[in-house]
Amino acid sequence: MTDWQTGRKILLGITGGIAAYKIPALVRLITGAGCEVEIILTRSAENFVTPMTLATLAKHKVWRDDDFRDSGYEIPHIKLADWADVIAIAPCSANTLAKIAHGLCDNLLTSTVLAASCELLLFPAMNEKMFTNPVTQGNIAELSRPGVKIIQPSEGRLACGVSGKGRMPEPCDIFLEIMRALCPVHDMSGKRVLITAGPTHEYLDPVRFISNPSTGKMGAAMARSAWFRGADVRVIAGPVELDSYGFEVIHVTSALDMLREVKANIEWADYIVKAAAVGDYRPRDYNANKIKREGKDSLTLELIQNPDIAAEAGRLKREGQILVGFAAESEHLRENAREKLSRKNLDYIIANDITGEDSGFAHDTNRVTLISRDANTPERTFTGLKQDIAFEIWSALM
Ligand SMILES: Cc1cc2nc3c(=O)[nH]c(=O)nc-3n(C[C@H](O)[C@H](O)[C@H](O)COP(=O)(O)O)c2cc1C
């Protein structure tokens, strides 16, 4: 949970699509993030998910279509429209999409949408033929206007038994889209960010490698924050699990792979953030077959140095590109970081104390100092959750 998420007001509309059965999981994510939620179900949605389940998870009543006319002197659609910071409709049926596109407002949900001035996120989900039908596509085109974002369904197996385009994104991905809409700044819209993250694996035979404990969390946090702020994000990721929704991810294994991909993608980027923990050394020789233990009491490995990817990026970067490095240090933090900043031609370095109990590899929290090549820019130290630190770092860089 980050500061800017707490207390934000999300109005969640649910319509009559089969994917509605997944929405209780979304409600849990929303409340878990400290946001407030109000839920409106269409009459048809109640065939797919129950008001009782949703009310139990939201911890308060949900809005049913009967409330539209039965709320006495209160006018719920106006009250809810004014209350919301963002409206998300998931799943959004072809029927509701058509109504919203043409300003129809014959139920509580569509009336609320028409009365609202906040951002509207629509997650259409339906059978592929319904989705590709020119009428539905025409409605989507009609809704392509400021203040409305239509999140394209993905391809895959659909509830009707066929495969095709029409699947609603998973609840965790819908949650991320809502957070992106709620992000207090979108100052990175149109900016392209290239981030390296995670460890590298330097194989000595098909089953053994040399690596480090990096989990890629800090790189992932930098990527997610940039995406929340509107950037296009490309991640070059070492072998690590990464929440990659919204990013273009290039998977690599070794330092040499990572160097190749950084060189291939650097031209594309406005910002390059080198958050990966790249192995400094790799085995000189790679054994194509598994090294057997039998007959060997010890094994001597000769290691050779890998190329310095940050320094190579520093050589390649063009006018206007901003290159940010990380320095994971266990001693002389600032001195070592400053030396790397100038030797590698970086614009900023983020000095990362890996000795602290709450910082460095694998932790959700960190303690970092942002140092600029511009001597007039004071150093800034950030502590806390990696996702919050990432947000602060981007604020400092913008
Ligand atoms: C079993 C079943 C599954 C359905 N699934 C979808 C769906 O995934 N997407 C969709 O747009 N409509 C779907 N429909 C059709 C909608 O429920 C129907 O158009 C309804 O009028 C939508 O009402 P609403 O937009 O007010 O919720 C389904 C209908 C049935 C009976």
The ligand as an SDF file (V2000), in Angstrom:
LIG
                    3D

 31 33  0  0  0  0  0  0  0  0999 V2000
  -24.4100  -17.4510  -19.7990 C   0  0  0  0  0  0  0  0  0  0  0  0
  -24.2810  -16.0790  -20.3920 C   0  0  0  0  0  0  0  0  0  0  0  0
  -23.0500  -15.5250  -20.5130 C   0  0  0  0  0  0  0  0  0  0  0  0
  -22.8910  -14.2450  -21.0530 C   0  0  0  0  0  0  0  0  0  0  0  0
  -21.6450  -13.7150  -21.1560 N   0  0  0  0  0  0  0  0  0  0  0  0
  -21.4950  -12.4890  -21.6960 C   0  0  0  0  0  0  0  0  0  0  0  0
  -20.2070  -11.9310  -21.8170 C   0  0  0  0  0  0  0  0  0  0  0  0
  -19.1910  -12.5300  -21.4150 O   0  0  0  0  0  0  0  0  0  0  0  0
  -20.0880  -10.7050  -22.3640 N   0  0  0  0  0  0  0  0  0  0  0  0
  -21.1800   -9.9930  -22.8160 C   0  0  0  0  0  0  0  0  0  0  0  0
  -20.9940   -8.8950  -23.3280 O   0  0  0  0  0  0  0  0  0  0  0  0
  -22.4110  -10.5110  -22.6940 N   0  0  0  0  0  0  0  0  0  0  0  0
  -22.6110  -11.7210  -22.1450 C   0  0  0  0  0  0  0  0  0  0  0  0
  -23.8640  -12.2460  -22.0310 N   0  0  0  0  0  0  0  0  0  0  0  0
  -25.0200  -11.4450  -22.4770 C   0  0  0  0  0  0  0  0  0  0  0  0
  -25.3820  -10.4010  -21.4400 C   0  0  0  0  0  0  0  0  0  0  0  0
  -25.6300  -10.9980  -20.1890 O   0  0  0  0  0  0  0  0  0  0  0  0
  -26.6260   -9.6230  -21.9130 C   0  0  0  0  0  0  0  0  0  0  0  0
  -26.3090   -8.8930  -23.0790 O   0  0  0  0  0  0  0  0  0  0  0  0
  -27.1790   -8.6950  -20.8590 C   0  0  0  0  0  0  0  0  0  0  0  0
  -28.2740   -8.0090  -21.3890 O   0  0  0  0  0  0  0  0  0  0  0  0
  -26.1500   -7.6700  -20.3770 C   0  0  0  0  0  0  0  0  0  0  0  0
  -26.7680   -6.7800  -19.4960 O   0  0  0  0  0  0  0  0  0  0  0  0
  -25.9640   -5.6150  -18.7530 P   0  0  0  0  0  0  0  0  0  0  0  0
  -25.0940   -4.9630  -19.7570 O   0  0  0  0  0  0  0  0  0  0  0  0
  -27.0190   -4.6850  -18.2590 O   0  0  0  0  0  0  0  0  0  0  0  0
  -25.2430   -6.2550  -17.6420 O   0  0  0  0  0  0  0  0  0  0  0  0
  -24.0480  -13.5110  -21.4700 C   0  0  0  0  0  0  0  0  0  0  0  0
  -25.2970  -14.0850  -21.3140 C   0  0  0  0  0  0  0  0  0  0  0  0
  -25.4200  -15.3460  -20.7900 C   0  0  0  0  0  0  0  0  0  0  0  0
  -26.8050  -15.9220  -20.6350 C   0  0  0  0  0  0  0  0  0  0  0  0
  1  2  1  0
  2  3  1  0
  2 30  2  0
  3  4  2  0
  4  5  1  0
  4 28  1  0
  5  6  2  0
  6  7  1  0
  6 13  1  0
  7  8  2  0
  7  9  1  0
  9 10  1  0
 10 11  2  0
 10 12  1  0
 12 13  2  0
 13 14  1  0
 14 15  1  0
 14 28  1  0
 15 16  1  0
 16 17  1  0
 16 18  1  0
 18 19  1  0
 18 20  1  0
 20 21  1  0
 20 22  1  0
 22 23  1  0
 23 24  1  0
 24 25  2  0
 24 26  1  0
 24 27  1  0
 28 29  2  0
 29 30  1  0
 30 31  1  0
M  END
$$$$
